[in-house]
């Protein structure tokens, strides 16, 4: 009985261990605070989550602004589910991010702006939120 020293018993292909393709391990991209908040704010403004879901993630008037915006926002319509198309943030000062996002729901696109502030505990919280108004229709 002759033994094949080039491959393990039971292996029938000709590949050698050094020719086996290796998988590259990608480090997951770290989500930025403004991107995370944009998704959370959209969930509340579209009615997918209740306003109180943001209680621990807001400071100042932001919670009241959300409570006022959420019931009347056009993002709650029964059409296409709204999604974030773009979200950008700028850091005007340390511990502050001012962000804007465009939200698409079918053919409609809305703008959202919000401000994040980092507390002494290093957690980000939403300090203000605004939603673009419905565009005026001209006859």
GROMACS elastic network, one bead per residue, 0.5 to 0.9 nm:
[ bonds ]
;  ai    aj funct       b0    kb
    3     9     6  0.87497   500
    4     7     6  0.64252   500
    4     8     6  0.78645   500
    4     9     6  0.80309   500
    5     8     6  0.74002   500
    6    14     6  0.84879   500
    6    16     6  0.75505   500
    7    10     6  0.84079   500
    7    11     6  0.63724   500
    7    12     6  0.79843   500
    7    13     6  0.83637   500
    7    14     6  0.77301   500
    7    15     6  0.83080   500
    7    16     6  0.73166   500
    7    17     6  0.88143   500
    8    11     6  0.56730   500
    8    12     6  0.87127   500
    9    12     6  0.83668   500
   11    14     6  0.84235   500
   12    15     6  0.89997   500
   13    16     6  0.87096   500
   15    18     6  0.81933   500
   15    19     6  0.62728   500
   15    20     6  0.69294   500
   16    19     6  0.54520   500
   16    20     6  0.68451   500
   17    20     6  0.54775   500
   17    21     6  0.89997   500
   18    21     6  0.81968   500
   19    22     6  0.87733   500
   26    29     6  0.85645   500
   27    30     6  0.86200   500
   28    31     6  0.88475   500
   31    34     6  0.84116   500
   31    35     6  0.65027   500
   31    36     6  0.65878   500
   32    35     6  0.53925   500
   32    36     6  0.63783   500
   32    37     6  0.87643   500
   32    89     6  0.89831   500
   33    36     6  0.51274   500
   33    37     6  0.61053   500
   33    38     6  0.85063   500
   33    89     6  0.89861   500
   33    97     6  0.84535   500
   33   116     6  0.81585   500
   33   124     6  0.70062   500
   34    37     6  0.50791   500
   34    38     6  0.59631   500
   34    39     6  0.87103   500
   34    87     6  0.74670   500
   34    88     6  0.74150   500
   34    89     6  0.62877   500
   34    97     6  0.72666   500
   34    98     6  0.80429   500
   34    99     6  0.62895   500
   34   100     6  0.85277   500
   34   114     6  0.84663   500
   34   115     6  0.85067   500
   34   116     6  0.73831   500
   35    38     6  0.50981   500
   35    39     6  0.65084   500
   35    40     6  0.88339   500
   35    87     6  0.62475   500
   35    88     6  0.77255   500
   35    89     6  0.83291   500
   35    99     6  0.87164   500
   35   101     6  0.87480   500
   36    39     6  0.54571   500
   36    40     6  0.64826   500
   36    41     6  0.87783   500
   37    41     6  0.59101   500
   37    42     6  0.83461   500
   37    57     6  0.87878   500
   37   114     6  0.88249   500
   37   116     6  0.85414   500
   37   125     6  0.85601   500
   37   126     6  0.76419   500
   38    41     6  0.51693   500
   38    42     6  0.60455   500
   38    43     6  0.85855   500
   38    84     6  0.75358   500
   38    87     6  0.72969   500
   38    99     6  0.85583   500
   38   100     6  0.84134   500
   38   101     6  0.70686   500
   38   112     6  0.84033   500
   38   113     6  0.89655   500
   38   114     6  0.83245   500
   39    42     6  0.51406   500
   39    43     6  0.62259   500
   39    44     6  0.88641   500
   39    83     6  0.83329   500
   39    84     6  0.71614   500
   40    43     6  0.51084   500
   40    44     6  0.65205   500
   40    45     6  0.87341   500
   40    49     6  0.84579   500
   40    53     6  0.87513   500
   40    54     6  0.78331   500
   41    44     6  0.52142   500
   41    45     6  0.60621   500
   41    46     6  0.84512   500
   41    54     6  0.80604   500
   41    66     6  0.83045   500
   41   129     6  0.85770   500
   42    45     6  0.50034   500
   42    46     6  0.58018   500
   42    47     6  0.83513   500
   42    48     6  0.82812   500
   42    49     6  0.88864   500
   42    75     6  0.83866   500
   42    82     6  0.77702   500
   42    83     6  0.77831   500
   42    84     6  0.78208   500
   42   103     6  0.81716   500
   42   112     6  0.89642   500
   43    46     6  0.54048   500
   43    47     6  0.62848   500
   43    49     6  0.54145   500
   43    50     6  0.82780   500
   43    82     6  0.89006   500
   44    47     6  0.52487   500
   44    48     6  0.59262   500
   44    50     6  0.57454   500
   44    51     6  0.56756   500
   44    52     6  0.88240   500
   44    53     6  0.77210   500
   44    54     6  0.80449   500
   44    66     6  0.79112   500
   44    70     6  0.65616   500
   45    48     6  0.76901   500
   45    49     6  0.79954   500
   45    50     6  0.86483   500
   45    51     6  0.80780   500
   45    66     6  0.74876   500
   45    69     6  0.70487   500
   45    71     6  0.76961   500
   45    72     6  0.87956   500
   45    73     6  0.65322   500
   45    74     6  0.86904   500
   45    75     6  0.64477   500
   45    76     6  0.70250   500
   46    49     6  0.77275   500
   46    70     6  0.72240   500
   46    71     6  0.88446   500
   46    73     6  0.73983   500
   46    74     6  0.80017   500
   46    77     6  0.79174   500
   46    81     6  0.81449   500
   46    82     6  0.71507   500
   47    50     6  0.65839   500
   47    51     6  0.84693   500
   47    70     6  0.70983   500
   47    71     6  0.78512   500
   47    75     6  0.79152   500
   47    76     6  0.57648   500
   48    76     6  0.85926   500
   49    52     6  0.83641   500
   49    53     6  0.66248   500
   50    53     6  0.56020   500
   50    54     6  0.81105   500
   50    70     6  0.86592   500
   51    54     6  0.59429   500
   51    55     6  0.75414   500
   51    63     6  0.78092   500
   51    66     6  0.67105   500
   51    67     6  0.60925   500
   51    70     6  0.72561   500
   52    55     6  0.50939   500
   52    56     6  0.85145   500
   52    63     6  0.82668   500
   52    67     6  0.84795   500
   53    56     6  0.77904   500
   53    57     6  0.83473   500
   54    57     6  0.50673   500
   54    58     6  0.62794   500
   54    63     6  0.72739   500
   54    66     6  0.87613   500
   54   126     6  0.88471   500
   55    58     6  0.58999   500
   55    59     6  0.84404   500
   55    63     6  0.68223   500
   56    59     6  0.81385   500
   56   125     6  0.78901   500
   57    63     6  0.86727   500
   57   123     6  0.86179   500
   57   124     6  0.73281   500
   57   126     6  0.61065   500
   57   127     6  0.89107   500
   58    61     6  0.80995   500
   58    62     6  0.57972   500
   58    63     6  0.58143   500
   58   116     6  0.86479   500
   58   124     6  0.85985   500
   58   127     6  0.59147   500
   58   128     6  0.82115   500
   59    62     6  0.59567   500
   59    63     6  0.69266   500
   59   117     6  0.85352   500
   59   125     6  0.62746   500
   59   126     6  0.61394   500
   59   127     6  0.51129   500
   59   128     6  0.81302   500
   60    63     6  0.72421   500
   60    64     6  0.83396   500
   60   126     6  0.85166   500
   60   127     6  0.58463   500
   60   128     6  0.77708   500
   61    64     6  0.53078   500
   61    65     6  0.61154   500
   61    66     6  0.87055   500
   61   127     6  0.66831   500
   61   128     6  0.65622   500
   61   129     6  0.89190   500
   62    66     6  0.61808   500
   62    67     6  0.85874   500
   62   114     6  0.89387   500
   62   126     6  0.63266   500
   62   127     6  0.50366   500
   62   129     6  0.60939   500
   63    66     6  0.51095   500
   63    67     6  0.61523   500
   63    68     6  0.86415   500
   63   126     6  0.83596   500
   63   127     6  0.82277   500
   63   128     6  0.81780   500
   63   129     6  0.88049   500
   64    68     6  0.61629   500
   64    69     6  0.85715   500
   65    68     6  0.51734   500
   65    69     6  0.60921   500
   65    70     6  0.84880   500
   65   128     6  0.72873   500
   65   129     6  0.66038   500
   65   130     6  0.77431   500
   66    69     6  0.50513   500
   66    70     6  0.57134   500
   66    71     6  0.89235   500
   66   128     6  0.87378   500
   66   129     6  0.70971   500
   66   130     6  0.85251   500
   67    70     6  0.56262   500
   67    71     6  0.73537   500
   68    71     6  0.67912   500
   68    72     6  0.75586   500
   69    72     6  0.57625   500
   69    73     6  0.57955   500
   69   130     6  0.82461   500
   69   131     6  0.77910   500
   70    73     6  0.55290   500
   70    75     6  0.86371   500
   70    76     6  0.81177   500
   71    74     6  0.89217   500
   71    76     6  0.78057   500
   72    75     6  0.85431   500
   72    76     6  0.77673   500
   73    76     6  0.60044   500
   73    77     6  0.82321   500
   73   131     6  0.82466   500
   74    77     6  0.57587   500
   74   110     6  0.89982   500
   74   134     6  0.79646   500
   75    78     6  0.85717   500
   75    79     6  0.88748   500
   75    81     6  0.82573   500
   75    82     6  0.66746   500
   75   103     6  0.87675   500
   75   104     6  0.89927   500
   75   105     6  0.73170   500
   75   110     6  0.84881   500
   76    79     6  0.84395   500
   76    81     6  0.87579   500
   76    82     6  0.87057   500
   77    80     6  0.81238   500
   77    81     6  0.86613   500
   78    81     6  0.79771   500
   79    82     6  0.86311   500
   79   105     6  0.72688   500
   79   106     6  0.71381   500
   80   104     6  0.87099   500
   80   105     6  0.52312   500
   80   106     6  0.51387   500
   80   107     6  0.87803   500
   81   104     6  0.83269   500
   81   105     6  0.57479   500
   81   106     6  0.75261   500
   82   103     6  0.63003   500
   82   104     6  0.53490   500
   82   106     6  0.74263   500
   82   109     6  0.89330   500
   83   102     6  0.85273   500
   83   103     6  0.55436   500
   83   104     6  0.54399   500
   83   105     6  0.65336   500
   84    87     6  0.70641   500
   84   101     6  0.67787   500
   84   102     6  0.60147   500
   84   104     6  0.64443   500
   85   101     6  0.72667   500
   85   102     6  0.55115   500
   85   103     6  0.56334   500
   85   104     6  0.63161   500
   85   109     6  0.89001   500
   86   100     6  0.81762   500
   86   101     6  0.53428   500
   86   102     6  0.53380   500
   86   103     6  0.74322   500
   87    99     6  0.70609   500
   87   100     6  0.57609   500
   87   102     6  0.66555   500
   87   103     6  0.89739   500
   88    98     6  0.85069   500
   88    99     6  0.55325   500
   88   100     6  0.55952   500
   88   101     6  0.64004   500
   89    97     6  0.61472   500
   89    98     6  0.55428   500
   89   100     6  0.64751   500
   89   101     6  0.87181   500
   90    93     6  0.89852   500
   90    96     6  0.83685   500
   90    97     6  0.55418   500
   90    98     6  0.53742   500
   90    99     6  0.62519   500
   91    94     6  0.67964   500
   91    95     6  0.76946   500
   91    96     6  0.56849   500
   91    98     6  0.63418   500
   91    99     6  0.86885   500
   92    95     6  0.87793   500
   92    96     6  0.64926   500
   92    97     6  0.67514   500
   92    98     6  0.73518   500
   93    96     6  0.54652   500
   93    97     6  0.76551   500
   94    97     6  0.82656   500
   94   118     6  0.85540   500
   95   116     6  0.80796   500
   95   117     6  0.56505   500
   95   119     6  0.76059   500
   95   122     6  0.84906   500
   95   124     6  0.82923   500
   96   115     6  0.72651   500
   96   116     6  0.56866   500
   96   118     6  0.63560   500
   96   124     6  0.87280   500
   97   114     6  0.84316   500
   97   115     6  0.57935   500
   97   116     6  0.50250   500
   97   117     6  0.65211   500
   97   118     6  0.85380   500
   98   113     6  0.75512   500
   98   114     6  0.60316   500
   98   116     6  0.63028   500
   98   117     6  0.88046   500
   99   112     6  0.83237   500
   99   113     6  0.56853   500
   99   114     6  0.54121   500
   99   115     6  0.61772   500
   99   116     6  0.79352   500
  100   111     6  0.71259   500
  100   112     6  0.55748   500
  100   114     6  0.64092   500
  100   115     6  0.88054   500
  101   110     6  0.83773   500
  101   111     6  0.58504   500
  101   112     6  0.51772   500
  101   113     6  0.64071   500
  101   114     6  0.86705   500
  102   109     6  0.65491   500
  102   110     6  0.56880   500
  102   112     6  0.62668   500
  102   113     6  0.88895   500
  103   108     6  0.81881   500
  103   109     6  0.54323   500
  103   110     6  0.50901   500
  103   111     6  0.61724   500
  103   112     6  0.73798   500
  104   107     6  0.68961   500
  104   108     6  0.57073   500
  104   110     6  0.64694   500
  104   111     6  0.89444   500
  105   108     6  0.52688   500
  105   109     6  0.63655   500
  105   110     6  0.83183   500
  106   109     6  0.79586   500
  110   131     6  0.73498   500
  110   132     6  0.58624   500
  110   133     6  0.77161   500
  110   134     6  0.78586   500
  111   130     6  0.84042   500
  111   131     6  0.59200   500
  111   133     6  0.81763   500
  112   129     6  0.73209   500
  112   130     6  0.57229   500
  112   132     6  0.59426   500
  113   128     6  0.81519   500
  113   129     6  0.57533   500
  113   130     6  0.52022   500
  113   131     6  0.64348   500
  113   132     6  0.80828   500
  114   126     6  0.70488   500
  114   127     6  0.74115   500
  114   128     6  0.52948   500
  114   130     6  0.62288   500
  114   131     6  0.86895   500
  115   125     6  0.84124   500
  115   126     6  0.58039   500
  115   127     6  0.54236   500
  115   128     6  0.51598   500
  115   129     6  0.66254   500
  116   124     6  0.61639   500
  116   125     6  0.54013   500
  116   127     6  0.55412   500
  116   128     6  0.73997   500
  117   123     6  0.82464   500
  117   124     6  0.55405   500
  117   125     6  0.54673   500
  117   126     6  0.64371   500
  117   127     6  0.64025   500
  118   121     6  0.77830   500
  118   122     6  0.55340   500
  118   123     6  0.54563   500
  118   125     6  0.63059   500
  118   126     6  0.89063   500
  119   122     6  0.51659   500
  119   123     6  0.56118   500
  119   124     6  0.64238   500
  119   125     6  0.74723   500
  120   123     6  0.75362   500
  121   124     6  0.87649   500
  126   129     6  0.74608   500
  132   135     6  0.84768   500
  133   136     6  0.87528   500
  134   137     6  0.89224   500
